[in-house]
Amino acid sequence: MDPIATAQYGMLAASRRFEASAFRVAQMGDPSSTVDLGHEVVEQVTAKNEFSANAAVMRTADDMLGDLLDIIA
């Protein structure tokens, strides 16, 4: 399993989750909209944290690969 590829997919998923929530918030101007702002705030914060966690995984995998190459060289 490639941790960098997995983290990239996780970042993409988090980004899509955030975009979907932002789209729903933008629809709040419609009088017939039933968007729950509290739920959308939680969605956006969760997506931000997911993105950050996946970025940390990516940095850690990169650091570990660098250390491995240093040991081998």
C-alpha positions, -999 to 999 in steps of 0.1 A, spaced: 0 0 0 13 34 -10 7 59 19 13 89 -3 -13 78 -28 -37 70 0 -32 104 15 -37 121 -19 -70 103 -22 -80 113 13 -71 150 5 -92 148 -27 -122 133 -7 -119 160 20 -117 187 -7 -149 174 -23 -166 172 10 -158 208 17 -169 219 -17 -202 201 -14 -208 218 19 -199 252 6 -223 247 -23 -251 239 1 -243 270 22 -244 291 -10 -279 278 -15 -291 293 18 -302 325 -1 -330 305 -17 -362 309 3 -371 272 -3 -337 260 10 -337 238 42 -299 240 48 -288 235 84 -260 260 89 -248 243 121 -244 210 103 -226 226 74 -201 243 97 -194 209 113 -190 194 78 -165 221 68 -144 219 100 -144 181 96 -133 183 60 -105 208 70 -93 184 97 -94 154 73 -74 174 48 -48 184 74 -45 148 87 -39 135 52 -13 162 46 5 151 78 5 115 66 20 126 33 47 146 51 55 117 74 57 92 45 80 116 26 102 120 56 104 83 62 113 77 25 140 103 27 154 87 59 154 53 42 173 66 12 198 83 35 204 49 53 207 31 20 231 56 5 
